[in-house]
């Protein structure tokens, strides 16, 4: 018996899914990550940190400063390392 191990993906939609957050560059993992990515171009963690309390400002073009983003990424990396050690 012969099996063809070639897989062909057929995508009939024009939508492209991103698999990484545009703010923190972490991979999108949960359903919340993907749904918030469609609406706000970010993961759930970035939404909670930067957008939830500033929805109107975000819609008007506000984005976190490089310094705020750098501090957030350091904090997130430290928290990830703590989880990995457990």
N, C-alpha and C positions, 0 to 999 in steps of 0.2 A: 504494500500500500504506500502511496506517495502523498506527502503533505507539503503544501507550499507555505513556507514560513514568512512570506512577504505579507505585510499588513498595509492596507490602503485605508487612509482616513478621508472621508468625504464630508466636507463642511459646506452646507448649503446656505449658511447665513454669512452676511458680510461683517458681522461683529467679530472683533478680535479680543480674546480674553488676555488680560495682563495677569501675570502670576506673582508680581512683586509690587509692593507699595511704592508709589511715586515719591512719598515723603521720606520714609525711613529705609527703603530698599529691602526690607525683610519680606520673605515669601508670604503670600496670602494663604491661609490655612483653613480657616473656618468659613461657615456659610455667612456669618456676619462680615468677615473680611471681604468676601466677594460682593455682597450686596452693597456695602458702603463704598467699595471701590467703584462700582458703577455710578453711584450718586455723587461721591465726593473725591474720587481718585485717591483713596487712602485706605489703610487697614483699620480694623476696629480700635487698636491701641492708639493710633494717631488721631482717629476721630475723637476718642475720649479725651485725649490730651489737648488737642488744638482746636477742634471744631465745635464740639457739643455746646460749649459755653459762648461761642462766637459765631453762630450760624449766619447771622445777618452780615457780620463783618467778612466772613469767609465768602459769602455770595457776592459781596462787593469788591472782592479781590485781595483781602488781607491774607498774608501768608506768614509763617513764623520766620524770625530772623535767623541768620546763619548761626549766631551764638546760641539762641534758644534751641535750635535743632541739634547743634553739637552737644549741648548739655543733656538733651533728651536722649540722644543716641548713646552717650556714655552711661547714663542711668539705666537704659534698657539693656545694654550689654552686660552691665554688672548684675542686673537681676537675672538675666539668662544664665550667666555663669554660676550664680548661686543655685539655680534650679538644677543645672546639670550636675553639680557636685552632690546633690541630695541623691 
